[in-house]
């Protein structure tokens, strides 16, 4: 397996940019960013516009795909969300959903591979989370070069890690000052939060297992 591309120190996030996504991604890349984070779900992202922004910036000739670290996410359907905003048949099996989502991401991003595919959130049942991870593993190393988890608690991270053949390279979690005094603040129900202030337990686990912790 080829060595995964180096993760940049700073990654440009594309959530909630909506119709400005292409313009802002192009501007970020021209300003020197070489890492882009996105997702296939249209609840907060416009992945196809990310692809347009990348293509426009690359047209300048200042960098190539090989210079770019590109990560996207498979987003499990959340209760109450519109299934039409997901790039897969929400009635299909979890492995088929992941296959469809990655195929859409490759098309949207105009690339033949994803540097890191992240499981955007956990399923209510750990068995389904592990099933999703196993389906993601089958995409490595051809279309996906590494895997990660987002919005993951310590116990679930341990269980996925212990069961995984391909270990997580990245954990992308909330890391905010408002978790210091109250580790369970009153965020909206669909926004995760660390159980421990500043996510210390997860960060310590990542350090001990050579997982890159990327805060948001």
ROKOLKOL-153869 format. One line per 2 residues: number of its first residue (from 1); their letters; for each residue x, y, z of N, C-alpha, C. Coordinates in Angstrom, 3 decimals. Layout:
NUM = a = X,Y,Z,X,Y,Z,X,Y,Z  ...
//
This chain:
1 = xx = 0.839,-1.192,0.000,0.000,0.000,0.000,0.878,1.247,0.000  0.537,2.230,-0.843,1.294,3.472,-0.894,1.153,4.233,0.420
3 = xx = 2.215,4.956,0.761,2.186,5.748,1.983,1.153,6.863,1.838  0.235,7.033,2.810,-0.766,8.100,2.710,-0.113,9.473,2.654
5 = xx = -0.774,10.386,1.969,-0.257,11.755,1.851,-0.200,12.418,3.222  0.802,13.259,3.420,0.952,13.985,4.678,-0.261,14.881,4.919
7 = xx = -0.752,14.879,6.144,-1.889,15.727,6.504,-1.379,17.138,6.795  -1.906,18.153,6.122,-1.453,19.526,6.377,-1.766,19.968,7.806
9 = xx = -1.006,20.937,8.288,-1.237,21.456,9.636,-2.596,22.143,9.750  -3.039,22.778,8.669,-4.332,23.467,8.648,-5.125,22.974,7.444
11 = xx = -6.365,22.611,7.682,-7.247,22.126,6.624,-8.418,23.096,6.481  -8.761,23.417,5.240,-9.875,24.337,4.998,-11.194,23.571,5.067
13 = xx = -12.056,23.960,6.001,-13.361,23.332,6.156,-14.399,23.998,5.280  -15.286,23.207,4.698,-16.235,23.747,3.722,-17.688,23.687,4.178
15 = xx = -17.933,23.409,5.447,-19.315,23.356,5.936,-19.952,24.736,5.933  -21.236,24.760,5.606,-22.078,25.956,5.687,-21.608,27.093,4.778
17 = xx = -20.865,26.754,3.721,-20.490,27.762,2.715,-21.569,27.859,1.638  -22.325,26.798,1.466,-23.461,26.725,0.540,-23.109,27.255,-0.849
19 = xx = -23.852,28.244,-1.393,-23.609,28.634,-2.780,-22.314,29.416,-2.975  -21.634,29.736,-1.887,-20.333,30.413,-1.986,-19.171,29.419,-1.954
21 = xx = -19.485,28.133,-1.898,-18.452,27.120,-1.681,-17.361,27.149,-2.742  -17.729,27.138,-4.012,-16.720,27.073,-5.080,-15.778,28.270,-5.015
23 = xx = -16.346,29.447,-4.858,-15.526,30.665,-4.812,-14.572,30.638,-3.627  -15.070,30.225,-2.470,-14.247,30.245,-1.263,-13.175,29.152,-1.283
25 = xx = -13.489,27.981,-1.826,-12.483,26.926,-1.950,-11.376,27.361,-2.906  -11.760,27.938,-4.027,-10.754,28.435,-4.970,-9.855,29.474,-4.302
27 = xx = -10.461,30.401,-3.557,-9.684,31.444,-2.876,-8.754,30.840,-1.827  -9.251,29.847,-1.083,-8.425,29.216,-0.047,-7.208,28.530,-0.655
29 = xx = -7.411,27.819,-1.749,-6.298,27.122,-2.387,-5.301,28.103,-2.995  -5.790,29.173,-3.564,-4.887,30.181,-4.131,-4.127,30.920,-3.040
31 = xx = -4.705,30.949,-1.829,-4.034,31.591,-0.696,-3.001,30.673,-0.045  -2.978,29.401,-0.441,-1.953,28.504,0.072,-2.433,27.272,0.804
33 = xx = -3.731,27.158,1.078,-4.241,25.927,1.694,-3.985,24.739,0.761  -3.607,23.609,1.351,-3.427,22.389,0.563,-4.178,21.211,1.182
35 = xx = -5.088,21.502,2.073,-5.957,20.491,2.653,-7.397,20.964,2.608  -8.294,20.106,2.158,-9.715,20.443,2.049,-10.532,19.357,2.750
37 = xx = -11.493,19.790,3.569,-12.415,18.883,4.250,-13.832,19.157,3.767  -14.557,18.103,3.410,-15.927,18.268,2.949,-16.741,17.028,3.328
39 = xx = -17.939,16.911,2.775,-18.799,15.747,3.012,-19.834,15.673,1.904  -20.378,14.479,1.717,-21.371,14.293,0.674,-22.762,14.753,1.054
41 = xx = -23.070,14.786,2.336,-24.392,15.212,2.793,-24.614,16.684,2.492  -25.794,17.012,1.966,-26.102,18.397,1.614,-26.697,19.181,2.784
43 = xx = -26.786,18.585,3.955,-27.277,19.325,5.119,-26.395,20.534,5.400  -25.091,20.369,5.301,-24.165,21.472,5.593,-23.131,21.689,4.501
45 = xx = -23.083,20.797,3.517,-22.002,20.830,2.528,-22.552,20.880,1.101  -21.694,21.351,0.197,-21.960,21.322,-1.236,-20.722,20.736,-1.909
47 = xx = -20.622,19.421,-1.854,-19.407,18.739,-2.293,-19.097,18.984,-3.769  -20.120,19.039,-4.604,-19.876,19.282,-6.026,-19.247,20.652,-6.253
49 = xx = -19.646,21.634,-5.458,-19.052,22.968,-5.580,-17.620,22.983,-5.057  -17.314,22.125,-4.097,-15.917,21.969,-3.667,-15.081,21.514,-4.861
51 = xx = -15.588,20.533,-5.593,-14.881,20.054,-6.777,-14.680,21.138,-7.810  -15.682,21.992,-7.994,-15.549,23.102,-8.942,-14.471,24.081,-8.486
53 = xx = -14.450,24.368,-7.193,-13.446,25.284,-6.663,-12.042,24.737,-6.804  -11.878,23.440,-6.547,-10.566,22.809,-6.705,-10.117,22.877,-8.161
55 = xx = -11.020,22.543,-9.078,-10.671,22.560,-10.502,-10.272,23.956,-10.957  -11.003,24.967,-10.488,-10.685,26.346,-10.873,-9.316,26.761,-10.350
57 = xx = -9.010,26.380,-9.115,-7.711,26.741,-8.536,-6.575,25.984,-9.218  -6.792,24.721,-9.543,-5.756,23.925,-10.193,-5.469,24.415,-11.603
59 = xx = -6.446,25.066,-12.218,-6.258,25.576,-13.576,-5.158,26.630,-13.644  -4.823,27.220,-12.505,-3.748,28.221,-12.468,-2.387,27.595,-12.714
61 = xx = -2.286,26.272,-12.501,-1.021,25.582,-12.698,-0.068,25.664,-11.525  -0.508,26.270,-10.419,0.376,26.446,-9.261,0.528,25.173,-8.434
63 = xx = -0.395,24.236,-8.578,-0.312,22.974,-7.845,-1.097,21.915,-8.604  -0.865,20.661,-8.238,-1.561,19.549,-8.877,-2.310,18.741,-7.825
65 = xx = -3.051,17.738,-8.268,-3.786,16.886,-7.335,-2.843,16.229,-6.334  -1.634,15.929,-6.759,-0.672,15.269,-5.876,-0.245,16.160,-4.713
67 = xx = -0.466,17.463,-4.838,-0.112,18.400,-3.765,-1.247,18.585,-2.762  -2.401,18.007,-3.054,-3.611,18.297,-2.289,-4.009,17.113,-1.405
69 = xx = -4.295,17.409,-0.140,-4.863,16.420,0.778,-6.368,16.655,0.821  -7.117,15.652,0.400,-8.562,15.803,0.238,-9.277,14.762,1.088
71 = xx = -10.070,15.241,2.053,-10.844,14.302,2.867,-12.325,14.646,2.780  -13.130,13.600,2.705,-14.571,13.772,2.701,-15.167,12.746,3.655
73 = xx = -16.482,12.797,3.789,-17.129,11.980,4.810,-18.305,11.184,4.238  -18.475,10.005,4.784,-19.735,9.288,4.628,-20.593,9.656,5.827
75 = xx = -21.781,10.193,5.565,-22.660,10.682,6.632,-23.856,9.751,6.795  -23.925,9.001,7.888,-25.112,8.178,8.131,-26.371,9.044,8.242
77 = xx = -27.482,8.506,7.785,-28.752,9.221,7.872,-29.120,9.464,9.326  -29.446,10.711,9.639,-29.876,11.048,10.994,-31.392,11.196,11.038
79 = xx = -31.965,10.796,12.149,-33.410,10.869,12.316,-33.883,12.306,12.137  -34.925,12.484,11.345,-35.493,13.800,11.125,-34.904,14.548,9.949
81 = xx = -33.808,14.044,9.377,-33.184,14.694,8.225,-33.844,14.227,6.930  -33.797,15.081,5.922,-34.380,14.772,4.624,-33.490,13.767,3.887
83 = xx = -33.997,12.576,3.577,-33.175,11.591,2.861,-32.658,12.100,1.521  -33.356,13.074,0.926,-32.929,13.598,-0.369,-31.592,14.326,-0.292
85 = xx = -31.171,14.693,0.911,-29.899,15.399,1.072,-28.704,14.459,1.203  -28.949,13.164,1.068,-27.862,12.189,1.185,-27.557,11.593,-0.186
87 = xx = -26.286,11.369,-0.501,-25.903,10.916,-1.846,-25.991,9.405,-2.027  -27.004,8.808,-1.435,-27.169,7.363,-1.541,-28.623,7.006,-1.251
89 = xx = -28.975,5.787,-1.604,-30.302,5.254,-1.312,-30.353,4.916,0.179  -31.123,5.683,0.933,-31.148,5.509,2.387,-31.841,4.220,2.819
91 = xx = -32.475,3.508,1.877,-33.085,2.216,2.209,-32.132,1.048,1.931  -30.982,1.342,1.339,-30.009,0.297,1.007,-29.256,-0.150,2.257
93 = xx = -28.517,-1.227,2.134,-27.684,-1.695,3.242,-26.571,-0.682,3.516  -26.011,-0.720,4.708,-24.932,0.210,5.058,-23.752,0.086,4.090
95 = xx = -23.273,-1.112,3.761,-22.171,-1.193,2.789,-22.524,-0.583,1.438  -23.757,-0.793,0.965,-24.165,-0.211,-0.314,-24.266,1.306,-0.218
97 = xx = -24.743,1.817,0.904,-24.792,3.267,1.094,-23.396,3.874,0.990  -22.423,3.231,1.619,-21.048,3.733,1.591,-20.491,3.676,0.178
99 = xx = -20.731,2.595,-0.523,-20.277,2.462,-1.909,-20.853,3.582,-2.772  -22.150,3.842,-2.640,-22.792,4.893,-3.424,-22.276,6.280,-3.044
101 = xx = -22.072,6.505,-1.759,-21.600,7.804,-1.287,-20.196,8.101,-1.808  -19.315,7.121,-1.741,-17.944,7.323,-2.217,-17.916,7.526,-3.727
103 = xx = -18.729,6.781,-4.455,-18.802,6.975,-5.907,-19.233,8.400,-6.240  -20.214,8.914,-5.501,-20.668,10.288,-5.715,-19.573,11.290,-5.362
105 = xx = -18.846,11.034,-4.276,-17.779,11.945,-3.856,-16.671,12.022,-4.900  -16.274,10.884,-5.441,-15.232,10.878,-6.466,-15.671,11.677,-7.685
107 = xx = -16.928,11.536,-8.058,-17.465,12.291,-9.189,-17.520,13.779,-8.860  -18.044,14.123,-7.691,-18.159,15.529,-7.296,-16.805,16.220,-7.225
109 = xx = -15.822,15.510,-6.698,-14.512,16.110,-6.448,-13.561,15.964,-7.628  -14.040,15.320,-8.682,-13.268,15.193,-9.930,-11.901,14.552,-9.669
111 = xx = -11.909,13.451,-8.949,-10.671,12.782,-8.576,-10.862,11.273,-8.641  -9.749,10.545,-8.682,-9.845,9.083,-8.698,-9.579,8.472,-7.332
113 = xx = -9.291,9.325,-6.347,-9.081,8.797,-4.999,-9.352,9.870,-3.954  -9.652,9.411,-2.753,-9.864,10.278,-1.590,-8.730,9.986,-0.612
115 = xx = -8.080,11.029,-0.125,-6.950,10.813,0.782,-7.398,10.273,2.133  -8.550,10.730,2.608,-9.085,10.194,3.861,-10.607,10.208,3.813
117 = xx = -11.204,9.057,4.058,-12.659,8.940,4.159,-13.017,8.837,5.632  -13.867,9.739,6.081,-14.219,9.821,7.498,-15.670,9.392,7.704
119 = xx = -15.885,8.550,8.701,-17.248,8.226,9.128,-17.750,9.409,9.941  -18.726,10.134,9.393,-19.124,11.444,9.909,-19.709,11.392,11.314
121 = xx = -20.421,10.335,11.610,-21.015,10.181,12.942,-21.239,8.698,13.208  -21.481,8.380,14.463,-21.693,6.990,14.855,-23.150,6.587,14.657
123 = xx = -23.370,5.311,14.497,-24.725,4.768,14.509,-25.158,4.531,15.956  -26.457,4.501,16.209,-26.920,4.208,17.577,-26.399,2.877,18.109
125 = xx = -26.223,1.900,17.214,-25.698,0.589,17.611,-24.241,0.474,17.185  -23.370,0.089,18.105,-21.947,-0.041,17.786,-21.725,-1.090,16.701
127 = xx = -22.608,-2.092,16.629,-22.471,-3.119,15.592,-22.593,-2.510,14.200  -23.491,-1.523,14.044,-23.643,-0.864,12.749,-22.447,0.034,12.444
129 = xx = -21.908,0.679,13.466,-20.709,1.497,13.274,-19.548,0.626,12.801  -19.380,-0.530,13.405,-18.300,-1.437,13.006,-18.551,-1.989,11.605
131 = xx = -19.808,-2.275,11.270,-20.147,-2.723,9.917,-19.771,-1.655,8.893  -20.083,-0.398,9.204,-19.723,0.703,8.310,-18.207,0.785,8.146
133 = xx = -17.491,0.657,9.250,-16.028,0.716,9.184,-15.475,-0.407,8.303  -16.021,-1.587,8.448,-15.559,-2.719,7.637,-15.824,-2.473,6.153
135 = xx = -16.945,-1.844,5.831,-17.241,-1.515,4.438,-16.268,-0.463,3.911  -15.910,0.498,4.753,-14.932,1.520,4.364,-13.558,0.906,4.130
137 = xx = -13.196,-0.076,4.950,-11.894,-0.734,4.796,-11.737,-1.356,3.409  -12.820,-1.842,2.837,-12.755,-2.505,1.536,-12.414,-1.540,0.403
139 = xx = -12.512,-0.243,0.658,-12.211,0.762,-0.363,-10.741,1.159,-0.373  -10.002,0.698,0.628,-8.577,1.017,0.762,-7.759,-0.135,0.153
141 = xx = -6.726,0.158,-0.670,-6.130,1.463,-0.966,-6.503,2.034,-2.316  -7.458,1.442,-3.034,-7.712,1.861,-4.413,-8.346,3.241,-4.499
143 = xx = -9.573,3.356,-4.026,-10.268,4.645,-4.129,-10.100,5.517,-2.899  -9.719,4.923,-1.787,-9.531,5.641,-0.517,-8.166,5.244,0.038
145 = xx = -7.413,6.227,0.548,-6.054,5.933,1.015,-5.937,5.807,2.534  -6.872,6.367,3.283,-6.862,6.223,4.743,-8.264,6.487,5.267
147 = xx = -8.482,6.154,6.558,-9.820,6.237,7.146,-9.799,7.027,8.445  -10.959,7.596,8.788,-11.066,8.333,10.038,-12.469,8.285,10.611
149 = xx = -12.588,8.810,11.821,-13.861,8.895,12.543,-14.095,10.334,12.960  -15.351,10.738,12.980,-15.703,12.072,13.461,-16.813,11.953,14.498
151 = xx = -16.798,12.885,15.442,-17.844,12.938,16.465,-17.930,11.619,17.237  -16.769,11.165,17.684,-16.677,9.855,18.321,-16.302,10.004,19.794
153 = xx = -16.940,9.227,20.644,-16.605,9.222,22.066,-15.511,8.191,22.328  -14.951,8.244,23.529,-13.813,7.394,23.881,-14.140,5.907,23.758
155 = xx = -15.249,5.472,24.338,-15.583,4.046,24.333,-15.773,3.517,22.914  -16.473,4.292,22.086,-16.713,3.850,20.709,-15.419,3.828,19.906
157 = xx = -14.560,4.816,20.132,-13.268,4.839,19.446,-12.468,3.578,19.764  -12.438,3.217,21.039,-11.733,1.999,21.451,-12.288,0.762,20.748
159 = xx = -13.606,0.659,20.697,-14.234,-0.523,20.107,-13.961,-0.612,18.609  -14.046,0.525,17.921,-13.749,0.512,16.488,-12.282,0.171,16.260
161 = xx = -11.410,0.800,17.027,-9.971,0.557,16.869,-9.643,-0.921,17.092  -10.189,-1.486,18.147,-9.874,-2.875,18.482,-10.383,-3.853,17.428
163 = xx = -11.483,-3.516,16.771,-12.071,-4.424,15.785,-11.520,-4.201,14.376  -10.823,-3.088,14.167,-10.433,-2.677,12.820,-9.226,-3.443,12.299
165 = xx = -9.285,-3.778,11.021,-8.107,-4.278,10.318,-7.245,-3.101,9.872  -7.891,-2.079,9.323,-7.218,-0.822,8.982,-7.562,0.173,10.080
167 = xx = -6.575,0.579,10.834,-6.810,1.427,11.997,-7.128,2.865,11.573  -7.892,3.589,12.391,-8.173,4.993,12.090,-6.878,5.805,12.007
169 = xx = -6.780,6.625,10.984,-5.651,7.554,10.879,-6.001,8.900,11.489  -7.288,9.242,11.473,-7.754,10.568,11.874,-8.959,10.445,12.794
171 = xx = -9.015,11.294,13.808,-10.236,11.546,14.572,-10.521,13.036,14.484  -11.725,13.368,14.058,-12.133,14.769,13.895,-13.278,15.032,14.877
173 = xx = -12.994,15.798,15.938,-13.965,15.987,17.014,-14.102,17.446,17.411  -15.227,17.712,18.080,-15.442,19.046,18.653,-14.380,19.322,19.718
175 = xx = -13.828,20.551,19.672,-12.794,20.954,20.634,-13.020,22.432,20.911  -13.828,22.718,21.944,-14.248,24.093,22.176,-14.145,24.470,23.642
177 = xx = -13.908,25.747,23.883,-13.713,26.242,25.242,-14.949,26.044,26.104  -16.123,26.037,25.482,-17.346,25.942,26.271,-17.578,24.545,26.842
179 = xx = -16.661,23.622,26.628,-16.774,22.310,27.279,-15.978,22.249,28.585  -15.265,23.312,28.940,-14.385,23.263,30.109,-15.179,23.174,31.405
181 = xx = -16.099,24.122,31.611,-16.859,24.149,32.856,-18.010,23.155,32.846  -18.592,22.956,31.689,-19.714,22.030,31.568,-19.443,21.081,30.410
183 = xx = -19.014,19.859,30.691,-18.669,18.946,29.604,-19.851,18.523,28.751  -21.069,18.789,29.208,-22.240,18.461,28.395,-23.117,19.701,28.235
185 = xx = -22.646,20.708,27.488,-23.418,21.932,27.311,-24.674,21.686,26.482  -25.535,22.669,26.472,-26.828,22.501,25.809,-26.739,22.832,24.323
187 = xx = -25.981,22.037,23.583,-25.949,22.178,22.148,-27.226,21.567,21.576  -27.597,21.962,20.335,-28.724,21.283,19.687,-28.468,19.781,19.628
189 = xx = -29.539,19.017,19.613,-29.423,17.564,19.722,-28.563,16.932,18.638  -28.494,17.563,17.446,-27.736,16.933,16.368,-26.280,17.372,16.345
191 = xx = -25.851,18.178,17.333,-24.448,18.562,17.413,-23.787,17.826,18.569  -22.742,17.057,18.294,-22.086,16.286,19.350,-21.206,17.164,20.217
193 = xx = -20.845,16.662,21.358,-19.955,17.383,22.260,-19.093,16.376,23.005  -17.920,16.789,23.457,-17.084,15.862,24.220,-17.716,15.535,25.569
195 = xx = -17.557,14.313,26.006,-18.034,13.924,27.328,-17.081,14.455,28.398  -15.803,14.537,28.072,-14.776,15.054,28.970,-14.334,16.417,28.448
197 = xx = -14.162,17.427,29.327,-13.743,18.752,28.857,-12.534,18.675,27.924  -12.635,19.434,26.841,-11.579,19.485,25.831,-11.242,18.106,25.259
199 = xx = -12.165,17.157,25.415,-12.002,15.852,24.766,-10.701,15.158,25.190  -10.308,15.344,26.439,-8.988,14.881,26.887,-8.803,13.367,26.761
201 = xx = -9.849,12.605,27.058,-9.693,11.147,26.996,-9.464,10.669,25.567  -10.204,11.256,24.633,-10.033,10.880,23.227,-8.672,11.336,22.713
203 = xx = -8.270,12.548,23.069,-6.972,13.051,22.608,-5.823,12.198,23.140  -5.927,11.775,24.386,-4.882,10.930,24.959,-4.814,9.583,24.238
205 = xx = -5.975,9.020,23.941,-6.012,7.746,23.222,-5.386,7.902,21.835  -5.719,8.991,21.156,-5.154,9.240,19.824,-3.632,9.344,19.891
207 = xx = -3.139,10.051,20.880,-1.686,10.212,21.023,-1.014,8.864,21.225  -1.612,8.014,22.036,-1.009,6.715,22.339,-1.080,5.736,21.166
209 = xx = -1.987,6.005,20.223,-2.175,5.075,19.110,-1.832,5.702,17.757  -1.098,6.804,17.791,-0.633,7.455,16.549,-1.786,7.819,15.616
211 = xx = -2.860,8.310,16.199,-4.002,8.815,15.433,-3.923,10.338,15.432  -4.100,10.939,14.275,-4.063,12.398,14.175,-5.394,12.960,14.669
213 = xx = -5.344,13.782,15.705,-6.552,14.415,16.244,-6.730,15.763,15.560  -7.843,15.927,14.857,-8.109,17.187,14.163,-9.342,17.838,14.781
215 = xx = -9.170,18.962,15.459,-10.287,19.608,16.153,-11.154,20.436,15.216  -12.424,20.539,15.578,-13.299,21.497,14.889,-14.127,22.230,15.933
//
